[in-house]
Amino acid sequence: MASASLTDLPPIPHNIAAIAGPPLVGIILNWFLYGILVMQLYVYYQCFPEDRRKFKVLVYSLFVLDTLQSVLGTADAFFWLAKGFGNMNMLADPYISPFDAPMLDGIIAFIVQTFFCWRLWVLQKSWWLPVSVFVIALASFAGAIATCIGGFQLANMNHLNVLKWQLTLWLGGNAITDTLIAVSMTILLLRSQSRDFRYTNNILVRIVRLTVETNTLTASVAIVFLVCLLAIPNNPDIAVAPAYVLGKLYSNTLLAVLNNRIYMGSRGIVPRNRDLASTDVDIVVFAPGLESSRDQMASSQGHHGIEIHRDMEVSRDVPLKMFRDGALP
């Protein structure tokens, strides 16, 4: 029976590395980014023990989701590459990957993008831009759910290109949302610059750089994911690698933004600038026993120079609303 079942298996193709390699690389990168996430979580725990409750709930919830994704991704790898070694049918079986890739990626991305929508609202105090970005993020999340359902229904990873509209809605929505967030945050932050507060401007430039870099990275990975699926329909396994990376990038982006407060104070308030001013005062000491003040002034022995230093503290707190409200944590 065993020999008969082995003969019924499809032959191993010559490009087996291109089929089994991307899932393995994606899961390895997933654990690599998970290690970075653990390090960032430790920094957050040590540096912001009195942070707002909503930030703590947000951070630790994302960490639980990312831990679950890494564990389930490892189960996928064991099923494909260990239990199903040499079995092309098991390698084509999605197993639980539709849940731990598109579903968990979609949940994590939606949470992080909602956080950025809140920051946009705090910065602009207007509803139309944050709501517009939120609607696109919600549509992207709906695409992730549809991709998850379609993946389980297909039961074959070789037919992922059938889910074109689901994948386009999910990944294209992610890319558009991240791009809008990066552009909007950059414009709003640059408008907040002032010629009178150079130190604050340096902080804003650093935040703009971080926002552009992180959102551009997540948008780029989503675009690469979608291009791989649509441009290489004969080997959809190549797109599995970015699928296992996308969620971790969003979580690391959020923690990088929160931990960036280390460089500007735990509450985001610009430190005070202190200027020291010194005043030199010459005091003439009149020695007793001389006949007149003129004689005293003429006497070189009676003139003593005393240098007095007076310290003046010039303090200035920059009352930026984005620091006060937590939009730039």
C-alpha positions as CSV (number, residue, x, y, z in Angstrom):
1,M,0.0,0.0,0.0
2,A,2.8,2.3,0.9
3,S,4.6,1.7,-2.5
4,A,1.3,2.2,-4.3
5,S,0.6,5.5,-2.6
6,L,4.1,6.7,-3.4
7,T,3.7,5.9,-7.1
8,D,0.5,7.9,-7.1
9,L,2.3,11.1,-6.0
10,P,3.2,13.6,-8.7
11,P,6.9,13.8,-9.6
12,I,9.0,16.5,-8.1
13,P,9.6,19.2,-10.7
14,H,13.0,20.5,-11.6
15,N,12.1,24.0,-10.2
16,I,11.3,22.7,-6.7
17,A,13.5,25.3,-5.1
18,A,11.4,28.1,-6.7
19,I,8.3,26.5,-5.2
20,A,9.4,25.5,-1.7
21,G,12.0,28.2,-1.3
22,P,9.8,31.4,-1.0
23,P,7.6,30.0,1.8
24,L,10.7,29.0,3.8
25,V,12.4,32.4,3.2
26,G,9.2,34.2,4.2
27,I,8.8,32.3,7.5
28,I,12.5,32.8,8.3
29,L,12.1,36.6,7.7
30,N,9.0,36.5,9.8
31,W,10.9,35.2,12.8
32,F,13.7,37.7,12.1
33,L,11.3,40.6,12.2
34,Y,9.7,39.0,15.3
35,G,13.0,39.3,17.1
36,I,13.2,43.0,16.2
37,L,9.7,43.4,17.4
38,V,10.6,41.7,20.8
39,M,13.5,44.1,21.1
40,Q,11.3,47.1,20.4
41,L,8.7,45.9,22.8
42,Y,11.3,45.6,25.5
43,V,12.5,49.2,24.9
44,Y,8.9,50.3,25.0
45,Y,8.3,48.5,28.3
46,Q,11.4,49.9,29.9
47,C,11.1,53.5,28.7
48,F,7.3,54.1,28.9
49,P,5.9,52.3,31.9
50,E,3.5,55.2,32.5
51,D,2.3,55.4,29.0
52,R,-1.4,55.9,28.2
53,R,-3.5,52.8,28.6
54,K,-4.8,52.9,25.1
55,F,-1.2,52.8,23.8
56,K,-0.3,49.8,26.0
57,V,-3.4,47.9,24.9
58,L,-2.6,48.7,21.2
59,V,1.1,47.6,21.5
60,Y,0.5,44.4,23.5
61,S,-2.5,43.3,21.3
62,L,-0.3,43.6,18.2
63,F,2.4,41.6,19.9
64,V,-0.1,38.8,20.7
65,L,-1.3,38.8,17.1
66,D,2.3,38.7,15.7
67,T,3.2,35.9,18.1
68,L,0.2,33.9,16.9
69,Q,1.2,34.5,13.2
70,S,4.8,33.4,13.8
71,V,3.6,30.2,15.5
72,L,1.1,29.4,12.8
73,G,3.6,30.2,10.1
74,T,6.0,27.7,11.6
75,A,3.2,25.1,11.6
76,D,2.8,25.8,7.9
77,A,6.5,25.3,7.3
78,F,6.4,22.0,9.2
79,F,3.4,20.8,7.2
80,W,4.9,21.7,3.8
81,L,8.5,20.9,4.3
82,A,8.7,18.2,7.0
83,K,5.4,16.2,7.1
84,G,4.9,16.7,3.4
85,F,8.5,16.3,2.3
86,G,8.6,15.2,-1.3
87,N,4.8,15.3,-1.6
88,M,3.8,18.0,-4.1
89,N,0.1,17.6,-3.2
90,M,0.8,18.7,0.4
91,L,3.1,21.5,-0.8
92,A,0.2,22.9,-2.8
93,D,-2.2,22.6,0.1
94,P,-2.6,26.0,1.7
95,Y,-3.1,24.3,5.1
96,I,-3.8,27.3,7.6
97,S,-1.8,29.9,5.6
98,P,-4.9,31.8,4.4
99,F,-5.6,32.7,8.1
100,D,-2.0,33.4,9.3
101,A,-1.0,35.4,6.1
102,P,-3.9,37.5,4.6
103,M,-6.2,37.4,7.6
104,L,-3.7,38.3,10.4
105,D,-1.8,40.6,8.0
106,G,-5.1,42.4,7.3
107,I,-6.0,42.7,11.0
108,I,-2.5,44.0,12.0
109,A,-2.4,46.5,9.0
110,F,-5.9,47.8,9.8
111,I,-5.0,48.4,13.4
112,V,-1.8,50.3,12.6
113,Q,-3.5,52.3,9.8
114,T,-6.3,53.3,12.1
115,F,-3.7,54.6,14.6
116,F,-2.3,56.8,11.8
117,C,-5.8,58.0,10.9
118,W,-6.2,59.1,14.5
119,R,-2.9,61.0,14.3
120,L,-4.1,62.7,11.2
121,W,-7.3,63.8,12.9
122,V,-5.3,65.2,15.9
123,L,-3.0,67.1,13.6
124,Q,-5.6,68.5,11.3
125,K,-8.7,68.6,13.5
126,S,-10.7,67.9,10.4
127,W,-12.7,64.7,9.7
128,W,-12.6,64.4,5.9
129,L,-9.0,63.3,5.4
130,P,-8.8,60.8,8.3
131,V,-12.2,59.4,7.4
132,S,-11.1,59.0,3.7
133,V,-8.0,57.2,4.6
134,F,-9.9,55.0,7.1
135,V,-12.5,54.0,4.5
136,I,-9.7,52.9,2.1
137,A,-8.0,51.0,5.0
138,L,-11.4,49.3,5.8
139,A,-11.8,48.3,2.2
140,S,-8.3,46.8,2.2
141,F,-9.2,44.9,5.4
142,A,-12.3,43.6,3.6
143,G,-10.1,42.4,0.8
144,A,-7.9,40.5,3.2
145,I,-10.9,38.7,4.7
146,A,-12.1,37.9,1.1
147,T,-8.7,36.5,0.3
148,C,-8.7,34.4,3.4
149,I,-12.1,32.9,2.6
150,G,-11.1,32.4,-1.1
151,G,-7.8,30.7,-0.1
152,F,-9.6,28.1,2.0
153,Q,-12.1,27.5,-0.7
154,L,-9.5,27.0,-3.4
155,A,-7.5,24.4,-1.4
156,N,-4.7,24.7,-3.9
157,M,-2.0,27.4,-3.8
158,N,-1.3,27.0,-7.5
159,H,-4.6,28.7,-8.2
160,L,-4.1,31.9,-6.2
161,N,-4.2,34.0,-9.4
162,V,-8.0,33.2,-9.5
163,L,-8.4,35.6,-6.5
164,K,-7.4,38.6,-8.5
165,W,-10.0,41.1,-7.3
166,Q,-9.6,40.0,-3.6
167,L,-5.8,40.3,-3.8
168,T,-6.0,43.6,-5.6
169,L,-8.4,45.1,-3.1
170,W,-6.3,43.9,-0.2
171,L,-2.8,44.7,-1.3
172,G,-3.7,47.7,-3.5
173,G,-5.7,49.2,-0.7
174,N,-2.8,48.8,1.7
175,A,-0.4,50.5,-0.7
176,I,-2.8,53.4,-1.3
177,T,-3.5,53.8,2.4
178,D,0.2,53.9,3.4
179,T,1.0,56.3,0.6
180,L,-1.8,58.7,1.6
181,I,-0.7,58.5,5.3
182,A,2.9,59.3,4.3
183,V,2.0,62.2,2.1
184,S,-0.6,63.7,4.5
185,M,1.7,63.4,7.5
186,T,4.5,65.0,5.7
187,I,2.5,68.0,4.5
188,L,0.9,68.5,7.9
189,L,4.1,68.3,9.9
190,L,6.0,70.6,7.5
191,R,3.3,73.2,7.8
192,S,3.8,73.1,11.6
193,Q,7.4,74.3,11.3
194,S,8.3,77.7,12.6
195,R,11.3,79.9,12.1
196,D,11.4,80.8,15.8
197,F,11.7,77.2,17.1
198,R,14.7,75.6,15.5
199,Y,14.9,72.7,17.9
200,T,11.3,71.8,17.3
201,N,11.8,72.0,13.5
202,N,14.6,69.4,13.9
203,I,12.2,67.1,15.7
204,L,9.5,67.6,13.0
205,V,12.0,66.8,10.3
206,R,13.0,63.6,12.1
207,I,9.4,62.6,12.5
208,V,8.7,63.3,8.8
209,R,11.6,61.2,7.8
210,L,10.5,58.3,10.0
211,T,6.9,58.5,8.7
212,V,7.9,58.5,5.1
213,E,10.4,55.7,5.5
214,T,8.1,53.3,7.4
215,N,5.0,53.9,5.3
216,T,7.0,53.7,2.1
217,L,8.4,50.4,3.2
218,T,5.0,48.8,3.9
219,A,3.5,50.2,0.7
220,S,6.5,48.8,-1.3
221,V,6.2,45.3,0.1
222,A,2.4,45.3,-0.6
223,I,3.1,46.3,-4.2
224,V,5.8,43.7,-4.6
225,F,3.4,41.1,-3.2
226,L,0.7,42.0,-5.7
227,V,3.1,42.2,-8.7
228,C,4.5,38.8,-7.9
229,L,1.0,37.3,-7.9
230,L,-0.2,39.0,-11.1
231,A,3.0,38.9,-13.1
232,I,4.1,35.3,-12.3
233,P,0.8,33.4,-12.3
234,N,2.6,30.1,-13.0
235,N,4.4,30.2,-9.6
236,P,2.3,32.0,-7.0
237,D,4.5,30.5,-4.3
238,I,7.0,33.4,-4.9
239,A,4.5,35.8,-3.4
240,V,4.3,33.8,-0.1
241,A,7.6,35.4,1.1
242,P,6.3,39.0,1.3
243,A,3.0,37.6,2.7
244,Y,4.7,36.4,5.9
245,V,6.7,39.7,6.2
246,L,3.9,42.3,5.7
247,G,2.3,42.0,9.2
248,K,5.6,42.2,11.1
249,L,6.5,45.4,9.1
250,Y,3.4,47.1,10.3
251,S,3.9,46.2,13.9
252,N,7.5,47.3,13.9
253,T,6.4,50.5,12.2
254,L,4.1,51.3,15.1
255,L,6.6,50.5,17.8
256,A,9.3,52.5,15.9
257,V,7.0,55.5,16.0
258,L,6.2,55.1,19.7
259,N,9.8,54.5,20.7
260,N,10.9,57.5,18.8
261,R,9.7,59.6,21.7
262,I,12.9,58.6,23.5
263,Y,14.7,61.2,21.5
264,M,12.3,64.0,22.4
265,G,11.3,63.2,26.0
266,S,8.8,60.7,27.2
267,R,5.9,63.3,26.9
268,G,7.1,64.8,23.6
269,I,7.8,68.2,25.2
270,V,10.7,70.2,23.8
271,P,13.4,70.7,26.4
272,R,14.0,74.1,27.7
273,N,16.8,76.2,26.2
274,R,19.1,77.8,28.9
275,D,21.3,80.8,28.2
276,L,23.8,82.0,30.7
277,A,24.6,85.7,30.8
278,S,27.6,87.1,32.8
279,T,28.1,90.6,34.0
280,D,31.5,92.0,35.0
281,V,31.3,94.7,37.7
282,D,34.2,96.7,39.0
283,I,33.8,97.8,42.6
284,V,36.0,100.4,44.1
285,V,36.9,99.8,47.8
286,F,37.7,103.0,49.7
287,A,40.4,102.5,52.2
288,P,39.9,104.4,55.5
289,G,42.4,107.1,56.5
290,L,42.7,108.9,53.1
291,E,41.7,112.6,53.0
292,S,39.3,112.6,50.0
293,S,37.7,110.3,47.5
294,R,40.0,111.8,44.8
295,D,43.0,110.6,46.7
296,Q,41.4,107.3,47.2
297,M,40.7,107.0,43.5
298,A,44.3,107.9,42.7
299,S,45.6,105.2,45.1
300,S,46.2,102.1,43.1
301,Q,46.4,100.0,46.3
302,G,42.8,100.9,47.1
303,H,41.3,99.7,43.9
304,H,40.1,96.1,43.7
305,G,38.4,94.4,40.8
306,I,35.6,92.0,41.7
307,E,34.0,89.9,38.9
308,I,30.4,88.9,39.5
309,H,28.7,86.3,37.3
310,R,24.9,86.4,37.2
311,D,23.1,83.5,35.7
312,M,19.9,84.1,33.8
313,E,17.7,81.2,32.7
314,V,15.7,81.8,29.6
315,S,13.2,79.1,29.3
316,R,10.7,78.4,26.5
317,D,8.2,75.5,26.2
318,V,7.0,74.9,22.7
319,P,3.2,74.4,23.0
320,L,2.7,72.2,20.0
321,K,-0.7,70.6,19.9
322,M,0.5,67.4,18.4
323,F,2.9,66.8,21.4
324,R,0.2,67.6,23.9
325,D,-2.5,65.5,22.3
326,G,-0.2,62.5,21.6
327,A,-0.4,62.7,17.9
328,L,3.4,62.7,17.8
329,P,4.2,60.3,20.5
